[in-house]
Amino acid sequence: MRIRLSLLALLALGTAGCGSHATAEDPPTTTRTVPVAAPPMTLTVFRLRRGILRPAVVRVPRTRAVAAAALGELGLPARVTIHKGTADVDLVKVTDGQAAEIVFTLTQFPSVERVNVGGRTGLTRGDFRRYLPPILVLTPPAGSTVASTFHVSGTASVFEATLVVQLVRNGKLLAKKSVMASEGAPGRGSFDSTFHATRGPLVVQAFSPSAVDGSPQHEVDVAVTVMP
């Protein structure tokens, strides 16, 4: 009888040991996936400053509604519909200056040739020439990042279509070129020139040399960063 009791006790202890081991097991390991935010988009917008249109770079959250995002950066949020080269902007009333900002900003996109906004239809950049400076640097826009070899291009209405374009870093002249626009004043021509620079910030300066002493006239300064 004593032997049977001893065997029953041992079996009970064994069963208890197995149960305690089961409850001590570690919980299963889980892996959490953290979503990575998409990098922002870089856009160029045209802002009116002291009656003159100037291009500038802005960064916005990535979106397919690029035209609407650009207008949002101008402080003119609106729905934009593009069809057969025409952008319809859902704004009932805008000033002439705001219309100029909208038209220059939207017509940079290949799908937009003209703009309807504020009750005016078929607007193009030609309708707002009065807001252009004598020299307008379109590429690169202010605040942009460029490769070590890059283009400086834009439009100008200057005497004998002659411009000087140069690169300056910390007050030191890095490069200087004489550039001819396709047309001289009173007309407006386009210009384009290629430059090379080392890594770092610099200022692109474009001006028309004075016929009297060669001093800069209508100078435009555009700050960019070279990132090879």
Backbone as a ProteinNet text record, in pm:
[ID]
protein_1_A
[PRIMARY]
MRIRLSLLALLALGTAGCGSHATAEDPPTTTRTVPVAAPPMTLTVFRLRRGILRPAVVRVPRTRAVAAAALGELGLPARVTIHKGTADVDLVKVTDGQAAEIVFTLTQFPSVERVNVGGRTGLTRGDFRRYLPPILVLTPPAGSTVASTFHVSGTASVFEATLVVQLVRNGKLLAKKSVMASEGAPGRGSFDSTFHATRGPLVVQAFSPSAVDGSPQHEVDVAVTVMP
[TERTIARY]
83.2	0	85.6	193.5	283.3	351.5	387.8	454.9	363.4	232.4	136.7	118.8	112.9	98.2	219.2	337.4	459.2	459.4	416	412.5	312.3	197.1	97.4	149.1	223.7	281.1	381.1	466.5	566.2	499.5	391.7	319.7	257.1	206.2	144.8	248.1	368	475.1	519.5	528.4	569	470.8	340.6	236.7	240.4	260.5	268.3	386.7	500.9	620	598.8	528.9	502.2	412.2	314.6	223.3	294	382.3	452.9	546.6	606.2	696.6	619.2	496.8	416.6	378.5	344.2	301.6	418.3	541	658.6	712.5	650.3	701	689.6	788.3	787.6	679.8	615.9	515	580.3	507.3	565.9	613.4	724.1	781.2	707.3	671	601.8	690.2	682.2	759.4	668.1	701.7	620	684.9	608.7	658.4	621.6	723	700.5	702.1	592.1	589.1	687.7	752.6	848.8	780.8	783.9	718.9	791.1	713.7	772.8	841	953.1	1021.9	935.9	952.3	870.7	905.2	813.1	834.4	893.3	971.7	1027.7	955.8	901	828.8	883	861.2	893.8	764.1	759.5	644.5	694.2	606.1	640	563.1	636.8	575.9	601.3	502	513.3	569.8	685.7	750.9	783	721.3	741.6	712.7	606.8	563	640.6	732.5	816	797.6	781.7	771	909.5	920.5	1046.8	1017.4	1092.7	1074.7	1146	1087.8	1148.8	1111.6	1197	1174.8	1100.4	1000.5	928.4	925.5	905.1	895.5	761.4	689.8	554.2	542.5	445.6	422.6	392.7	441.9	424.3	276.5	237	98.4	90.1	-22.5	-45.2	-104.9	-167.1	-228	-121.4	-24	91.6	50.8	-35.9	-77.3	-146	-235.9	-305.5	-208.1	-110.2	-10.3	70.9	106.3	182	101.5	-28.6	-112.8	-130.3	-133.9	-141.8	-22.3	95.3	215.4	210.9	130.1	112	7.4	-53.7	-160.2	-291.1	-304.2	-423.6	-476.3	-517.1	-563.7	-687.2	-683.3	-795.5	-785.6	-900.7	-902.9	-862.6	-778	-728	-763.6	-827.4	-860.9	-788.9	-714.6	-635.9	-693.5	-724.4	-781.3	-735.7	-670.2	-624	-543.9	-451.1	-360.7	-413.2	-538.4	-597.1	-618.2	-570.3	-591.5	-704.1	-809.7	-921.2	-899.9	-884.1	-859.3	-988.1	-1030.4	-1158.2	-1145.7	-1118.5	-1117.1	-1204.4	-1303.1	-1397.9	-1336.9	-1252.2	-1198.9	-1051.3	-967.4	-825.8	-782.4	-678.5	-622.4	-538.9	-501	-418.8	-282.9	-228.5	-100.6	-110.5	-219.9	-240.1	-257.3	-327.1	-342.5	-206.5	-118.4	16.5	92.6	84.9	151.4	97.9	-33.9	-96.6	-54.8	-60.6	-29.3	116.8	209.3	350.7	381.9	317	342	288.1	166.2	106	161	198	246.5	389.2	451.8	582.1	564.3	442.7	416.2	385.5	443.7	425.7	280.3	193.9	53.9	-31.2	26.9	-50.5	4.4	-78.2	-41.5	-111.8	-229.3	-309.5	-391.3	-442.9	-512.3	-642.5	-747	-873.6	-886.3	-900.3	-911.8	-979.6	-1060.9	-1123.5	-1208.4	-1270.2	-1353.6	-1277.8	-1145.2	-1062.2	-1017.8	-1019.2	-991.2	-871.7	-807.1	-697.4	-576.7	-549.3	-435.8	-303.7	-203.4	-69	31.7	156	259.7	269.3	237.8	242.8	147.7	43.6	-52.9	0.2	115.2	165.9	312.3	352.5	489.7	525.4	425	451.6	506.4	491	542.5	682.7	739.3	871.3	981.8	1089.3	1205.7	1281.4	1372.4	1451.1	1524.4	1568.9	1635.8	1563.4	1516.5	1447	1522.7	1583.8	1651.7	1548.1	1520.4	1422.3	1487.1	1606.9	1681.1	1825.3	1872.6	1800.4	1719.7	1608.5	1533.7	1603.1	1573.1	1634.5	1603.4	1705.4	1687.7	1698.8	1732.7	1737.9	1875.1	1879.1	2003.6	2036.3	2161.5	2201.5	2318.5	2337.4	2452.9	2576.7	2692.5	2816.8	2822.4	2755.2	2739.7	2591.5	2561.4	2421.2	2403.1	2276.4	2240.6	2188.8	2223	2161	2083.2	1950.7	1868.5	1755.6	1699.2	1588.4	1555.7	1496.2	1462.7	1513.4	1532.2	1583.9	1539.3	1524.7	1498.9	1601.4	1720	1832	1897.4	1975.6	2040.8	2132.9	2112.2	2192.1	2194.5	2095.7	2078.6	2199.2	2278.6	2403.8	2389.2	2426.5	2424.9	2559.6	2583.6	2695.7	2637.3	2680.7	2637.9	2762.5	2760.6	2878.8	2838.9	2934.4	2915.2	3004	2947.1	3021	3000.3	3109.3	3101.6	3182.7	3117.1	3182.3	3259.6	3200.4	3262.9	3370	3399	3502.3	3438.8	3488.1	3436.7	3488.3	3395.6	3434.2	3434.7	3339	3327.3	3250.7	3280.8	3214.4	3203.9	3083.2	3062.5	2979.7	3009.1	2925.8	2824.7	2696.6	2589.6	2500.7	2457.6	2368.8	2227.4	2130.3	1990.9	1951.1	1842.1	1799.3	1742.5	1710.7	1654.4	1686.8	1712.7	1743.2	1623	1637.9	1530.3	1498.7	1373.5	1259.9	1192.5	1242.3	1189.6	1241.8	1202.1	1246.3	1293.7	1418.3	1476	1512.4	1544.4	1583.3	1734.9	1788.6	1932.8	1956.1	2072.4	2106.6	2257.1	2314.4	2458.7	2487.8	2596.2	2632.7	2749.6	2741.4	2847	2885.3	3005	3054.4	3105.7	3072.4	3118.2	3136.9	3219.1	3241.4	3130.1	3128.9	3025.1	3019.1	2895.5	2877.5	2781.6	2745.7	2654.1	2724.3	2648.3	2701.1	2585.4	2620.3	2520.8	2542.1	2434.5	2436.3	2394.2	2479.9	2451.7	2437.8	2330.5	2310.1	2280.3	2345.7	2322.3	2355.4	2309.7	2341.1	2450.5	2564.2	2671.6	2635.5	2664.5	2636.7	2717.3	2653.4	2723.7	2826.5	2816.6	2908.8	3036.1	3021	3139	3139.1	3040.6	3036.6	2982.3	2935.8	2883.1	2753.2	2722.3	2603.1	2472.1	2384.2	2251.1	2149.1	2042.4	1932.5	1982	2072.7	2132.1	2029.8	2041.8	1959.7	2053.1	2029.7	2109.7	2023.3	2073.9	2000.3	2089.8	2050.1	2128.1	2091.3	2192.5	2171.6	2279.1	2263.4	2362.4	2403.3	2533.1	2586.1	2607.1	2547.1	2558.4	2597	2726.6	2769.4	2712.8
-120.4	0	123.9	122.4	237.1	259.8	153.2	165.9	230.2	191.4	249.8	398.1	438.3	580.6	661.5	603.4	673.6	695.6	592.7	607.2	713.6	718.6	820.8	960.2	975.9	1106.9	1152.2	1059.8	1094	1134.9	1062.9	1098.5	1236.2	1270.8	1402.6	1513.1	1491.2	1590.6	1610.5	1498.5	1508.2	1587.3	1561.8	1634.5	1782.5	1817.7	1958.1	2025.9	1953.9	2012.2	2044.2	1952.6	1977.6	2097.1	2115.1	2229	2359.4	2365.6	2490.7	2527.5	2429.8	2457.9	2518.1	2468.7	2517.9	2663.2	2703.8	2842.5	2939	2891.9	2979.9	3008.1	2952.9	2974.5	3122.2	3175.5	3314.3	3335.2	3452.4	3479.9	3488	3460.3	3464.6	3604.9	3613.4	3741.3	3795.7	3925.2	3988.8	4096.9	4116.7	4218.5	4330.8	4455.6	4570.5	4643.9	4669.6	4742.4	4889.7	4975	5119	5180.1	5242.3	5301	5417	5425.3	5532.2	5638.7	5762.6	5872.1	5899.1	5923.6	5954.7	6090.9	6107.6	6237	6343.7	6470	6576.3	6600.7	6664.3	6701.7	6842.4	6866.6	6999.7	7062.4	7181.4	7252.7	7394	7452.3	7593.1	7672.2	7781.6	7871.5	8011.1	8091.2	8229.7	8322.4	8403.3	8496.5	8640	8724.3	8865.5	8940.1	9002.4	9078.8	9218.1	9317.9	9456.8	9474.7	9408.3	9422.4	9341.5	9254.3	9174.1	9026.4	8943.9	8799.5	8736.9	8652.5	8582.3	8434.6	8342.2	8199.9	8161	8066.7	8016.4	7870.1	7797.6	7655.2	7636.6	7548.2	7511.2	7359.6	7310.5	7165.5	7134.3	7041.5	7008.2	6857	6811	6666.2	6604.8	6484.6	6418.8	6397.4	6433.9	6424.5	6414.9	6361.6	6359.8	6491.7	6566.5	6695.1	6805	6797.4	6886.8	7032.1	7055.7	7193	7257.4	7184.8	7238.7	7262.5	7173.8	7191.7	7318.5	7346.6	7467.4	7592.5	7592	7707.2	7724.3	7613.2	7621.1	7694.7	7674	7742.5	7891.8	7931.1	8072.9	8137.2	8056.8	8108.1	8120	8043.5	8045.7	7903.4	7838.2	7698.9	7690.6	7598.9	7584.5	7451.2	7402.8	7281.2	7317.7	7235.1	7260.1	7141.2	7168.8	7065.7	7097.3	7000.6	7021.8	6935.1	7000.5	6927.2	6992.9	6913.9	6959	7089.5	7093.4	7207.9	7326	7319.8	7430.2	7390.3	7474.6	7452.8	7542.8	7482.1	7556.4	7562.3	7685.3	7705.4	7752.3	7680.6	7707.4	7822.7	7941.6	8064.1	8166.6	8218.7	8310.6	8449	8491.4	8626.2	8627.3	8686.3	8704.5	8841.7	8896.3	9021	8992.8	9097.3	9078.2	9017.8	9062.6	9007.3	8861.1	8822.4	8680.8	8596.8	8651.3	8580.2	8558.2	8658.1	8644.2	8532.3	8526.2	8419.8	8282.9	8273.2	8145.8	8100.9	8192.2	8156.3	8115.6	8191.9	8155.5	8026	8003	7880	7758.3	7765.9	7649.1	7620.2	7723.4	7699.1	7644.6	7626.4	7558.9	7409.6	7357.1	7215.1	7187.5	7082.6	7054.9	7038.1	6996.5	6972.4	7098.8	7213.4	7337.8	7441.9	7487	7592.3	7724.3	7715.9	7835.1	7809.5	7919.1	7908.4	7987.9	7929.1	7998.5	8020.6	8146.9	8175.3	8310.7	8319.5	8445.8	8507.2	8424.3	8475.3	8512.3	8497.6	8525.4	8392.6	8383.4	8256.6	8268.8	8155.8	8149.4	8233.8	8253.4	8336.9	8264.2	8338.4	8285	8381	8342.2	8428.4	8562.8	8561.1	8685.6	8792.3	8751.8	8847	8920.6	8878	8937	8980.6	9021	9065.4	9185.9	9265.4	9386.3	9352.8	9227.9	9188.9	9127.4	9123.1	9062	9164.9	9126.9	9215.8	9215.3	9312.3	9310.2	9177.2	9116.1	8985.4	8889.7	8780.1	8678.3	8546.4	8503.1	8373.1	8267.3	8176.5	8070.8	7944.4	7915.9	7797.4	7835.4	7803.6	7738.3	7839.9	7798.3	7890	7908.2	8016.6	8044.2	7933.6	7893.5	7792.2	7649.7	7630.6	7495.3	7432.3	7302.5	7225.7	7184.6	7205.4	7175.7	7078.9	7014.3	6926	7011.3	6947	7022.6	7091.1	7033.4	7099.1	7132.1	7258.9	7300.3	7416	7436.2	7542.6	7664.4	7782.5	7906.9	7959.2	7966.1	8006.1	8096.2	8168.9	8257.8	8345.5	8460.8	8557	8694.4	8780.9	8914.7	9013.9	9137.9	9249.5	9356.4	9344.3	9432.4	9486.8	9591.9	9660.3	9565	9558	9474.5	9327.7	9283.9	9142.5	9085.5	9173.9	9130.3	9120.2	9005	8983	8930.1	8945.2	8879.4	8787.7	8662.4	8566.5	8516.9	8521.8	8479	8405.3	8326.8	8251.3	8310	8335	8395.5	8312	8284.8	8211.7	8286.4	8326.5	8400.8	8521.8	8591.4	8711.5	8687	8560.1	8525.9	8486	8542.4	8510.7	8374.4	8281.7	8147.5	8133.9	8197.2	8186.3	8306.6	8344.2	8460.6	8440	8463.3	8446.1	8562.1	8597.9	8691.9	8610	8642.4	8561.9	8650.3	8597.1	8671.1	8613.8	8702.1	8660.8	8653	8584.1	8566.3	8694.2	8791.9	8917.4	9027.5	9147.6	9259.6	9347.4	9442.8	9536.6	9622.4	9661.1	9648.2	9510.9	9419.6	9283.8	9205.4	9080.7	8995.1	8863.1	8828.1	8704.9	8607.5	8485.6	8382.2	8365.4	8314.3	8287.2	8158.4	8097.9	7970.9	7955.3	7920.3	7898.1	7788.8	7714.2	7602.6	7640.2	7602.3	7631.2	7504.5	7507.4	7398.4	7458.6	7394.1	7443.5	7327.3	7349.7	7248.3	7254.4	7155.2	7140.8	7261.5	7300.3	7407.2	7514.5	7607.2	7716.4	7819.4	7883	7992	8079	8191.6	8283.8	8298.6	8278	8304.1	8449.3	8526.7	8667.4	8689.6	8755.4	8789.4	8938.3	9006.8	9149.8	9194.3	9312.6	9374.1	9477.7	9467.5	9564.7	9702.1	9805.5	9941.5	9973.7	10041.2	10081.5	10189.4	10254.3	10363.7	10311.2	10231.8	10187.8	10037.9	9963.5	9819.6	9779.6	9874.8	9843.7	9764.6	9682.4	9597.3	9676.8	9638.7	9696.2	9582.2	9607.5	9510.1	9377.4	9381.3	9258	9171.2	9040.7	8938.9	8842.4	8818.6	8723.9	8603.7	8484.2	8360.2	8269	8243.3	8156.6	8010.5	7925.2	7782.1	7704.5	7572.2	7485.7	7377.5	7361.5	7260	7130.6	7022.8	6891.4	6789.9	6765.3	6669.4	6529.8
0	0	0	84.8	89.9	-44.1	-111.9	-242.9	-342.9	-342.2	-436.2	-409.1	-280.1	-246	-293.1	-274.9	-317.5	-467.5	-543.3	-690	-731.7	-664.9	-696.6	-667.7	-560.4	-525.2	-628.8	-674.5	-776.1	-905.7	-942.9	-1065.4	-1054.3	-938.2	-917.5	-930.3	-870.4	-878.8	-1023	-1099.1	-1239.6	-1321	-1296.8	-1370.1	-1338.3	-1210.3	-1169.7	-1234.5	-1242.7	-1303.9	-1449.4	-1519.6	-1661.9	-1680.1	-1594.8	-1607	-1583.3	-1481.1	-1452.3	-1565.6	-1630.3	-1742.2	-1860	-1884.1	-1995.5	-1975.7	-1852.5	-1829.5	-1832.1	-1824.2	-1822.8	-1961.8	-2064.8	-2200.4	-2240.7	-2317.5	-2363.1	-2468.5	-2470.8	-2574.7	-2711.9	-2819.9	-2954.5	-2990.9	-3063.7	-3105.7	-3227.7	-3222.2	-3335	-3395.9	-3526.5	-3597.1	-3642.2	-3605	-3641.4	-3759.1	-3863.2	-3980.5	-3968.2	-3969.1	-3957.2	-4097.4	-4140.9	-4275.9	-4289.6	-4404.9	-4432.2	-4517	-4470.3	-4542.6	-4674.5	-4779.9	-4909.9	-4904.5	-4974.2	-4973.4	-5039.5	-5000.1	-5059.1	-5205.4	-5276.2	-5415.6	-5422	-5527	-5551	-5669.2	-5648.8	-5753.2	-5767.1	-5884.6	-5906.6	-5914.6	-5839.6	-5847	-5880.8	-5939	-5973.2	-5880.4	-5804.5	-5711.1	-5756.4	-5733.8	-5768.9	-5648.7	-5668.2	-5562.4	-5615.9	-5554.2	-5596.7	-5745.4	-5788.1	-5926.4	-6027.6	-5981.5	-6072	-6039.9	-6142.7	-6124.8	-6106.7	-6005.3	-5979.5	-5954.4	-6015.8	-5986.2	-5857.3	-5784.9	-5661.8	-5644.3	-5574.3	-5549	-5417.1	-5418.3	-5296.3	-5286.5	-5165.4	-5142.9	-5078.3	-5138.3	-5093	-5075.6	-4994.9	-4983.3	-5119.6	-5142.1	-5271.3	-5302.2	-5425.3	-5466.7	-5617.7	-5666.9	-5811.4	-5858.9	-5767.3	-5801.9	-5794	-5885.3	-5880.3	-5903.8	-6000.9	-6031.7	-5912.3	-5848	-5731.4	-5615.8	-5599.9	-5494.6	-5516.6	-5642.4	-5674.1	-5641.8	-5675.6	-5645.2	-5494.8	-5422.1	-5277.1	-5218.4	-5275.4	-5228.9	-5260.2	-5357	-5387.8	-5296.5	-5209.3	-5125.4	-5199.7	-5309.7	-5392.4	-5410.7	-5303.4	-5315.8	-5404.2	-5499.4	-5592.3	-5664.1	-5709.7	-5790.8	-5933	-5994.8	-6130.1	-6218.2	-6330.6	-6428.9	-6558.7	-6612	-6734.7	-6845.8	-6959.2	-7072.9	-7202.6	-7287.8	-7418.6	-7411.2	-7316.5	-7306.8	-7228.7	-7181.2	-7106.4	-6960.5	-6869.6	-6726.7	-6679.4	-6629.1	-6569.5	-6419	-6366.6	-6223.9	-6158.1	-6055.9	-5991.3	-5891	-5944.6	-5864.9	-5935.9	-5865.6	-5927.5	-5948.6	-5854.4	-5861.3	-5822.9	-5907.6	-5877.9	-5929.1	-5868.3	-5917.5	-6042.5	-6112.4	-6231.2	-6194.2	-6082.1	-6037	-6000.5	-5934.7	-5901.4	-6027.1	-6125.9	-6253	-6318.4	-6309.5	-6365	-6294.5	-6161.1	-6085.2	-6126.9	-6138.9	-6174.9	-6314.4	-6411.1	-6550.3	-6564.4	-6507	-6519	-6445.9	-6333	-6258.5	-6331.8	-6383.4	-6446.9	-6585.6	-6661.2	-6797.7	-6802.3	-6687.7	-6687.2	-6710.7	-6684.2	-6703.2	-6849.9	-6908.1	-7051.6	-7094.4	-7001.6	-7037.1	-7039.8	-6999.2	-6990.9	-7087.9	-7180.1	-7275	-7243.7	-7183.3	-7153.8	-7027.2	-6970.4	-6841.9	-6844.7	-6788.8	-6764.8	-6615	-6573	-6430.3	-6410.3	-6306	-6270.4	-6379.5	-6462.1	-6569.9	-6695.7	-6695.8	-6813.9	-6874.5	-7006.5	-7072.5	-7167.5	-7190.4	-7287	-7252.5	-7123	-7080.8	-7103	-7153	-7171.6	-7107.7	-7108.7	-7050.1	-7122.4	-7250.5	-7326.4	-7275.6	-7204.6	-7150.4	-7028.1	-6976.7	-6852.6	-6864.1	-6982.4	-7003.4	-6917.2	-6882.7	-6803.2	-6664.6	-6620.4	-6490	-6497	-6615.3	-6630.9	-6610.6	-6542.9	-6533.2	-6666	-6688.5	-6812.2	-6832.9	-6722.4	-6729.9	-6636.2	-6690.2	-6610.4	-6622.7	-6514.1	-6510.4	-6471.6	-6564.1	-6539.7	-6484.1	-6531.6	-6488.4	-6457.4	-6336.5	-6226.9	-6146.8	-6086.6	-6000.7	-5866.3	-5798.9	-5669	-5569.4	-5493	-5390.4	-5439.9	-5566.5	-5622.6	-5602.2	-5625.5	-5623.4	-5766.5	-5807.5	-5945.2	-5946.3	-6061.4	-6080.2	-6105.2	-6107.3	-6126	-6262.3	-6362.6	-6492.6	-6509.4	-6531	-6536.2	-6634.5	-6673.4	-6766.5	-6690.6	-6740.6	-6696.8	-6817	-6804.3	-6918.1	-6872	-6966.8	-6935.2	-7053.1	-7025	-7129.6	-7088.5	-7187.9	-7158.6	-7265.2	-7221.9	-7312.7	-7278.9	-7340.9	-7307.2	-7434.5	-7418.4	-7529.8	-7606	-7737.4	-7827.8	-7787.4	-7710.5	-7672	-7597.8	-7536	-7472.1	-7320.7	-7266.3	-7121.3	-7075	-6947.2	-6881.4	-6774.1	-6773.8	-6671.8	-6600.2	-6468.2	-6392.7	-6265.9	-6213.2	-6090.1	-5982.3	-5865.6	-5754.7	-5628.8	-5557.1	-5430.8	-5325.7	-5218.7	-5110.3	-5162.3	-5257.8	-5311.9	-5415.8	-5445.5	-5542.9	-5675.6	-5784.9	-5917.8	-5963.1	-5991.1	-6034.4	-6186.5	-6252.1	-6398.2	-6449.4	-6574.9	-6634.1	-6784.5	-6839.8	-6982.3	-7037.3	-7160.5	-7234	-7313.6	-7298.2	-7356.3	-7441.6	-7556.3	-7645.3	-7637.7	-7617.5	-7625.6	-7772	-7800.8	-7939.6	-8000.1	-7915.5	-7963.6	-7863.9	-7913.1	-7825.7	-7800.5	-7705.2	-7674	-7796.7	-7817.3	-7725.7	-7728.4	-7813.9	-7815	-7695.2	-7686.9	-7576.3	-7633.9	-7603.4	-7656.3	-7546	-7585.9	-7490	-7491	-7383	-7374.3	-7298.2	-7322.4	-7257.2	-7261.3	-7147.3	-7141.2	-7038.8	-7060.9	-6973.7	-6884.2	-6756.5	-6659.9	-6585.1	-6528	-6444.2	-6314.3	-6201.5	-6071.9	-5975.9	-5873.7	-5771	-5667	-5583.4	-5480.9	-5387.1	-5351.7	-5254.2	-5301.4	-5212.7	-5251.1	-5337.9	-5425.2	-5506.3	-5555.1	-5616.4	-5669.2	-5819.3	-5895.1	-6038.6	-6058.3	-6122.4	-6149	-6298.9	-6337.8	-6478.9	-6487.8	-6581.1	-6596.5	-6738.3	-6769.8	-6899.2	-6876.3	-6946	-6924.3	-6982.9	-6907.6	-6953.5	-7078.9	-7175.6	-7297.8	-7268.9	-7152.6	-7118.3	-7054.1	-6947.2	-6872.6	-6839.9	-6891.1	-6867.1	-6731.6	-6652.1	-6519	-6530.6	-6429.9	-6436.7	-6439.4	-6530.5	-6539.5	-6529.2	-6455.3	-6441.2	-6384	-6287.5	-6234.5	-6162.2	-6185.2	-6118.9	-6047.5	-5919.4	-5842	-5802.6	-5832	-5803.4	-5720.1	-5596.5	-5508	-5529	-5554.4	-5574.4	-5499.2	-5496.1	-5433.8	-5532.6	-5551.3	-5642	-5564.1	-5614.8	-5551.2	-5657.4	-5678.6	-5783.4	-5759.8
[MASK]
++++++++++++++++++++++++++++++++++++++++++++++++++++++++++++++++++++++++++++++++++++++++++++++++++++++++++++++++++++++++++++++++++++++++++++++++++++++++++++++++++++++++++++++++++++++++++++++++++++++++++++++++++++++++++++++++++++

